[in-house]
């Protein structure tokens, strides 16, 4: 029986972990024991606990309760806490997701004591080294025994960086592997779409009609913590709502609410935007399924919009999900008023293709089977 430690610390990682936990429970219960560690990097009942409840994920066996703070101090606390768990109990490997400080901490802690690191969402690159996420994902890939790439583009990134020819060896003389497994978020979107329709009435509660509203999400600190950028985004949202007579729904991240409350009302107009509390997984799933357009600075929401065949305005200067842009399903608008409005108009006016780019909705199974083969051979 293999023992694997899953490390999560932010809401998107909880969602990604759901696919792995579901596959363990349904297909590998006799071969794999999964333990879950929550670093506490981001924790709020509306933003985290409700996701455990809705997604049926086992409650974390360990919670470090690290909380927010400067990158260095926060990451150091997580490294120490994860290392303590790994030294106290035997584990055959650690599963990490995405690109948060929790991802980085797990990779450093495990690799230092020679526990294999398995990185889900490996190979993503924005090529913007000013992004903390870019640093985290690059370091984690370098420390990983298996890089689980969600798309061919991610595999190509790793190939260009020399991962395919890397002489790196790990405990037991094992060599690094790169696996194009598909995207666990696609697994989840397909699995939970029908359940969401059964478990939430958010469209009725908000008085929305399908395909007749815009879903917006804003959470990245370079948007929320910069008054000029935040103001430009809200001015664009207001213009679109008023000119097109279309509701804009914004489930508000706590960081954004805090900034808005401290921003002069003359700079940010939210009167024509439907600001709602943070949405649960089922709620955001339903809002994505039924939106006309999605506008977001979230990498995960970009993908989910693509899964549900919804065009996306990307409120960032770049994206790691370049496939979405290359296929015309998303337009990078940054926090530029004119570009946001123009991108919206273009996506509304022209049909968009949504080819299958993210696997076959069995990524979690492929990940677990690959880990089993790797550790048992």
VOGU-3710 file (C-alpha; in Angstrom, 3 decimals, decimal comma):
1> xxxxxxxxxx> 0,000/0,000/0,000  1,538/3,286/-1,107  1,114/6,282/1,194  0,857/9,639/-0,578  0,630/13,076/1,010  -1,505/15,613/-0,848  -0,635/19,231/-0,036  -3,184/21,989/-0,539  -3,254/25,599/0,596  -5,640/27,575/-1,596
11> xxxxxxxxxx> -9,134/27,059/-2,982  -8,052/26,034/-6,515  -5,870/23,315/-5,022  -8,788/21,946/-3,034  -10,724/21,598/-6,279  -7,822/19,929/-8,083  -7,296/17,553/-5,168  -10,936/16,462/-5,438  -10,219/14,657/-8,693  -7,291/12,759/-7,176
21> xxxxxxxxxx> -9,168/11,902/-3,972  -12,158/10,667/-5,972  -9,948/8,414/-8,087  -8,208/7,031/-4,992  -11,538/6,234/-3,343  -13,179/4,766/-6,439  -10,319/2,955/-8,181  -7,220/2,671/-6,006  -8,478/2,203/-2,452  -6,631/-1,127/-2,171
31> xxxxxxxxxx> -3,354/0,263/-3,496  -3,044/3,848/-2,291  -3,617/5,566/1,043  -3,950/9,320/0,667  -3,386/11,776/3,492  -4,222/15,466/3,064  -2,282/18,387/4,497  -3,754/21,901/4,404  -1,092/24,548/4,903  -3,655/27,199/5,807
41> xxxxxxxxxx> -2,122/29,575/3,250  -5,620/30,814/2,410  -8,434/29,797/4,697  -11,936/31,141/5,001  -15,116/29,141/5,619  -16,734/30,460/2,442  -13,563/30,045/0,410  -12,350/26,662/1,693  -14,555/24,646/4,055  -17,615/24,752/1,809
51> xxxxxxxxxx> -15,484/23,269/-0,953  -14,588/20,273/1,190  -18,279/19,803/1,951  -19,497/20,089/-1,640  -16,713/18,158/-3,338  -16,736/15,266/-0,901  -13,030/15,585/-0,132  -11,807/13,965/3,088  -11,116/16,504/5,788  -7,397/17,371/6,051
61> xxxxxxxxxx> -5,470/15,096/8,346  -3,086/17,962/9,100  -3,662/21,726/9,098  -0,644/23,958/9,581  -2,710/27,130/10,019  0,062/29,253/8,531  -2,140/32,121/7,337  -1,036/35,054/5,228  2,227/36,976/5,438  5,340/37,930/3,473
71> xxxxxxxxxx> 6,350/35,295/0,939  9,544/34,297/2,685  8,097/34,020/6,172  4,966/32,241/4,976  6,877/29,746/2,832  9,408/29,063/5,602  6,647/28,195/8,066  5,083/25,839/5,542  8,391/24,139/4,743  8,982/23,503/8,447
81> xxxxxxxxxx> 5,456/22,204/9,011  5,421/19,909/5,978  8,884/18,564/6,820  7,752/17,756/10,354  4,844/15,669/9,031  7,060/13,891/6,481  9,628/13,028/9,147  7,018/11,885/11,653  5,186/9,472/9,353  6,309/7,336/6,400
91> xxxxxxxxxx> 5,263/8,553/2,949  6,181/7,226/-0,458  5,558/10,494/-2,266  3,986/13,940/-2,133  1,438/15,341/-4,615  1,530/19,089/-5,271  -0,766/21,248/-7,359  -0,246/24,382/-9,387  1,948/27,277/-8,362  1,236/28,672/-4,890
101> xxxxxxxxxx> 3,654/29,104/-2,008  2,238/25,842/-0,641  3,416/24,140/-3,840  6,896/25,575/-3,463  7,074/24,683/0,235  6,007/21,087/-0,387  8,579/20,644/-3,139  11,445/22,007/-1,030  10,485/20,096/2,115  10,026/16,731/0,382
111> xxxxxxxxxx> 13,003/16,898/-1,971  15,386/17,777/0,860  14,573/14,492/2,589  14,421/12,489/-0,655  10,683/11,929/-0,858  9,484/11,857/-4,508  7,642/14,980/-5,633  4,755/14,660/-8,099  3,740/18,010/-9,612  0,255/18,295/-11,098
121> xxxxxxxxxx> 0,046/21,171/-13,626  3,739/21,010/-14,476  5,186/22,843/-17,447  2,979/25,914/-17,337  4,838/29,110/-18,174  3,782/32,738/-18,352  7,434/33,750/-18,884  6,887/36,635/-16,481  9,440/36,234/-13,720  7,884/39,072/-11,716
131> xxxxxxxxxx> 4,989/36,733/-10,923  5,525/34,736/-7,704  3,543/31,926/-9,314  6,050/31,634/-12,166  8,916/31,240/-9,716  6,994/28,635/-7,730  6,072/26,500/-10,730  9,584/26,545/-12,193  11,235/25,537/-8,914  8,656/22,820/-8,271
141> xxxxxxxxxx> 9,159/21,351/-11,753  12,908/21,204/-11,204  12,463/19,305/-7,923  9,816/16,881/-9,225  10,312/13,202/-9,936  7,289/13,255/-12,246  6,037/16,381/-13,996  2,371/15,888/-14,841  1,696/18,260/-17,738  -1,951/19,064/-18,512
151> xxxxxxxxxx> -1,455/19,959/-22,187  0,923/19,425/-25,086  2,028/23,046/-24,757  3,158/22,338/-21,196  5,078/19,282/-22,412  6,724/21,407/-25,103  7,771/23,967/-22,487  9,450/21,260/-20,438  11,139/19,853/-23,532  12,605/23,251/-24,402
161> xxxxxxxxxx> 13,935/23,531/-20,855  15,757/20,209/-21,188  13,541/18,046/-19,009  13,378/15,212/-21,557  17,172/14,867/-21,701  17,816/15,721/-18,049  20,414/13,488/-16,335  18,755/14,181/-12,969  18,266/11,094/-10,818  16,286/10,728/-7,619
171> xxxxxxxxxx> 16,124/8,298/-4,705  16,711/4,736/-5,840  18,321/5,873/-9,085  14,956/6,799/-10,604  14,975/9,284/-13,465  12,600/12,195/-13,908  9,536/11,593/-16,046  7,246/13,943/-17,941  3,662/12,766/-18,444  1,004/14,432/-20,597
181> xxxxxxxxxx> -1,920/13,325/-18,454  -4,593/15,914/-19,266  -6,099/18,368/-16,830  -7,650/17,324/-13,514  -9,819/20,445/-13,674  -11,419/19,100/-16,828  -12,118/15,874/-14,915  -13,883/17,917/-12,247  -15,803/20,175/-14,605  -17,300/17,216/-16,425
191> xxxxxxxxxx> -18,021/15,268/-13,238  -19,583/18,118/-11,248  -21,490/19,980/-13,972  -24,631/17,882/-13,576  -24,364/17,891/-9,773  -24,135/21,670/-9,768  -27,416/21,932/-11,645  -29,038/19,823/-8,923  -27,492/21,514/-5,893  -27,713/25,253/-6,453
201> xxxxxxxxxx> -30,371/27,773/-7,457  -27,966/30,670/-7,801  -29,304/31,792/-11,182  -32,824/32,072/-9,797  -31,579/33,632/-6,571  -29,761/36,368/-8,503  -32,497/36,802/-11,107  -30,233/35,745/-13,974  -31,157/34,146/-17,280  -28,762/31,774/-19,063
211> xxxxxxxxxx> -26,388/33,330/-21,612  -27,516/36,831/-20,653  -24,943/37,955/-18,082  -21,200/38,393/-17,689  -19,332/36,532/-14,954  -16,329/38,452/-13,602  -13,739/37,403/-11,026  -10,860/39,545/-9,748  -8,406/38,360/-7,134  -4,757/38,784/-8,169
221> xxxxxxxxxx> -2,899/41,265/-6,003  -1,462/43,186/-8,956  -5,086/44,076/-9,780  -6,667/44,341/-6,346  -3,773/46,190/-4,691  -3,262/48,716/-7,493  -5,937/51,456/-7,413  -5,333/52,491/-11,023  -5,666/48,957/-12,375  -8,678/48,178/-10,209
231> xxxxxxxxxx> -10,366/51,411/-11,253  -9,772/50,708/-14,953  -11,266/47,220/-14,650  -14,375/48,458/-12,848  -14,854/51,328/-15,276  -14,756/48,847/-18,162  -17,218/46,524/-16,430  -19,532/49,458/-15,771  -19,368/50,598/-19,400  -20,157/47,126/-20,712
241> xxxxxxxxxx> -23,041/46,650/-18,312  -24,606/50,013/-19,059  -24,021/50,089/-22,822  -25,148/46,500/-23,461  -27,788/46,378/-20,723  -26,279/43,119/-19,499  -25,845/42,163/-15,841  -22,295/41,676/-14,597  -21,997/39,277/-11,679  -18,905/39,551/-9,490
251> xxxxxxxxxx> -18,429/37,036/-6,662  -16,098/39,171/-4,627  -12,837/37,830/-3,282  -12,150/39,040/0,292  -9,002/40,855/-0,852  -10,946/42,788/-3,464  -13,711/43,721/-1,035  -11,149/45,074/1,398  -9,533/47,219/-1,286  -12,877/48,487/-2,585
261> xxxxxxxxxx> -13,955/49,518/0,893  -10,814/51,642/1,233  -10,944/53,098/-2,305  -12,668/56,485/-2,853  -16,044/56,000/-4,541  -15,097/58,604/-7,129  -12,437/56,270/-8,474  -14,396/53,017/-8,490  -18,036/52,780/-9,542  -19,724/49,522/-8,622
271> xxxxxxxxxx> -23,362/50,637/-8,820  -24,158/48,717/-12,021  -22,272/45,563/-11,004  -23,946/42,795/-9,023  -21,449/42,143/-6,241  -22,177/38,870/-4,463  -20,395/36,928/-1,697  -17,696/34,398/-2,603  -19,313/31,590/-4,571  -19,162/27,942/-3,599
281> xxxxxxxxxx> -17,831/25,424/-6,104  -21,291/24,460/-7,334  -22,302/28,115/-7,576  -19,271/29,192/-9,590  -19,703/26,109/-11,762  -23,290/27,095/-12,547  -22,342/30,715/-13,165  -19,627/29,606/-15,590  -21,888/27,138/-17,390  -24,524/29,771/-18,088
291> xxxxxxxxxx> -22,580/32,995/-18,629  -22,395/34,688/-22,001  -18,832/35,888/-21,411  -16,326/35,340/-18,592  -13,896/38,069/-17,501  -11,203/37,003/-15,064  -7,631/37,232/-13,815  -7,797/33,625/-12,567  -5,983/30,904/-14,469  -8,437/28,285/-13,231
301> xxxxxxxxxx> -11,498/30,264/-14,251  -9,982/30,824/-17,704  -9,827/27,077/-18,189  -13,263/26,412/-16,770  -14,712/28,989/-19,144  -13,050/27,084/-21,992  -14,401/23,758/-20,725  -17,933/25,200/-20,818  -17,287/26,836/-24,213  -17,505/30,398/-22,927
311> xxxxxxxxxx> -15,288/33,138/-24,404  -12,987/34,779/-21,870  -11,525/38,255/-21,414  -8,264/37,788/-19,509  -7,586/40,605/-17,029  -3,840/39,977/-16,932  -0,855/41,001/-19,098  -0,167/37,350/-19,958  -1,482/33,848/-19,315  0,074/30,454/-18,745
321> xxxxxxxxxx> -2,889/28,935/-20,594  -1,693/30,115/-23,998  -3,810/27,513/-25,816  -6,946/29,455/-24,938  -5,583/32,605/-26,549  -4,049/30,813/-29,533  -7,437/29,315/-30,402  -9,212/32,657/-30,130  -11,295/31,612/-27,124  -9,639/34,167/-24,875
331> xxxxxxxxxx> -8,219/37,647/-25,354  -5,596/39,176/-23,093  -6,794/42,636/-22,096  -4,769/43,254/-18,918  -6,254/46,024/-16,744  -6,598/48,379/-19,698  -10,015/50,026/-20,062  -9,983/50,218/-23,875  -8,615/46,706/-24,341  -11,168/45,177/-21,970
341> xxxxxxxxxx> -14,093/46,807/-23,743  -12,647/45,957/-27,172  -12,027/42,320/-26,215  -15,561/41,966/-24,932  -17,036/43,431/-28,123  -14,876/41,155/-30,292  -15,780/37,974/-28,414  -19,489/38,796/-28,466  -19,466/39,566/-32,171  -17,543/36,573/-33,519
351> xxxxxxxxxx> -18,045/32,809/-33,048  -15,338/30,969/-31,119  -14,036/27,392/-31,488  -13,412/25,192/-28,457  -11,320/22,155/-29,507  -10,437/19,406/-27,031  -7,084/20,452/-25,594  -7,159/19,289/-21,984  -7,390/15,510/-22,135  -10,248/13,040/-21,853
361> xxxxxxxxxx> -11,499/13,722/-18,293  -9,455/10,819/-16,888  -6,355/12,753/-15,855  -6,532/11,728/-12,175  -6,546/8,034/-13,056  -3,529/8,469/-15,330  -1,668/10,366/-12,620  -2,223/7,710/-9,974  -1,406/4,814/-12,279  1,780/6,537/-13,398
371> xxxxxxx> 2,822/7,079/-9,772  2,143/3,428/-8,974  4,175/2,250/-11,954  7,005/4,643/-11,122  7,336/3,655/-7,462  6,702/-0,075/-7,814  9,040/-0,802/-10,738
//
